[in-house]
Amino acid sequence: MAIREDELLASALGVKTTREKLTMMLVHAGIAGIGGGLLAFNLSYVDPSTVFGLRYTELPIVMVLFGTAGSVLGPIIGGITFIFISEALWASFPTLHQFFFGIAIMLVVMFMPRGLIERLKDRGYLPRRRSL
């Protein structure tokens, strides 16, 4: 967190910023590699249309928009909310679900630009602690 807030100050305080950033990059690349390997195993066949399709490239970004970027709980809540809304729209409107889901995304971006978690904190449903 110190590197994110002020890298120069963290370096001055003795934090080895290059090593820490490289370590975190390796950890995240390893997690992504494991996830990609599991996806390839599950699909049994990998080509650009399956790997770089809408489901795996843009939808995680939308899930973070539904939650709150920069928090641990935000993408989890955003993903759950996203899947719930997506499946409800698909069950109700099988032919127009993508249209209504696009409208839902636009409404979230317009009226909740900081995400669902921040909205819940503003309303008092969640505490305003830094740990969330």
N, C-alpha and C positions, 0 to 999 in steps of 0.2 A: 504494500500500500504506500510505503514511503517513496518507492521509485515512481509510482504512478503520480503522486501528488507533486513531488519536486525531486527530480533525478539528481540535479546538481547538489542540493542540500543533503540528500541521502548519501551521495558519494563523499561529501565532505565529512559526514558523520561516521564514515568507515564501512558503509555497505558496499560490497563489491557488486556494483550495478551490472556490469557486463556479464559476470558469471551468473548472477541471479536471473537476468533476462534470458541468457542462453539456456539455463537449466529449465526455466518455465517454457521456453519455446520447444525444447526437446520433449518435455512431459506432454505438452498439448499435441505435438506432432505424433507422439507415440499413441495417444488416445485416439486421434484421428485415423492413424494407420490401422489400429485394431478395429475401429468401427468400419473402415473401408474393407478390411479383410473379411469381417463378419457379413457385410453386405454382399460382397462378391461370393462368399460361400452360400449365402441364402438365395441369391439370384441364379447361381450356377452358370450364368453367362453374363459377361460384362461388355457393354459397348457404350459409346458416348450418349446415345439417346436414353439409356437407362440410368447411367450414373449422373449425367448433367441435366437431367430433366427437372421440371418445376418442383417436384416433391422433395428433392434432396438439396437444391441450391437456394431457392427463394423462400420456401416455407419456414426453415429455421429462423430466418431474419424476421418474418412476420410473427413468429412465436415470441421472439424477444420484444417486438413492438407491443404485443398484447400484454406482456409482463412489463418489466422495467429493465433497461440496459444498465449494467454496472452493479447488479446485485445478484446474490445467489438464488434467492427465492423467486425473483422476477421471471426468468425464463421457464422455471418449473411451472409456476402458476399460469404463465402465458401459454405454455404448451398444452396444459390441461384445458384451459379455456378455449384455445384455438381448436383442439380436436373436438371438444364438446359442441361448439358452434358449427364447425364444419360438418360433423355427422348429423346434427339436428337439421341443418339446412338441406343436406343431401337426402335425408329421410322424408322431409316435407316437400321439397321441390326437386325431384330427380333430374329434370331437364334444365332448370334455371338456377341450380344451387351455386354455380360459380359466379353468376351475375350478382346474386344476393350476398355472397361472401365477399366479392369485391367491394360492394357498397358498405358492408360491415367493416372492412379494412379501412376504407376512406373515413368512415365515421370515427373509428378509433384514433386514426392519425390526426383528424381535425379536432376532436373534443378531448382526447386523452393523450397529448403528445409525449408526456413523460411516462406513460404506461399505467397499467392497472394497479400495481403495487403502490405507486405514488398517490394515485387517486384514493385508494383505500386508507392510506396514511393521512391524507388531507381530511377525509371524512371521519377519522378517529377509530376506524375498525382495526387498524394495526398500529402498534406503538411506533413512535418516531425515533427508534434506536438506530445506531449505526450498524449494529450487528445484523439487522435484517437486510 
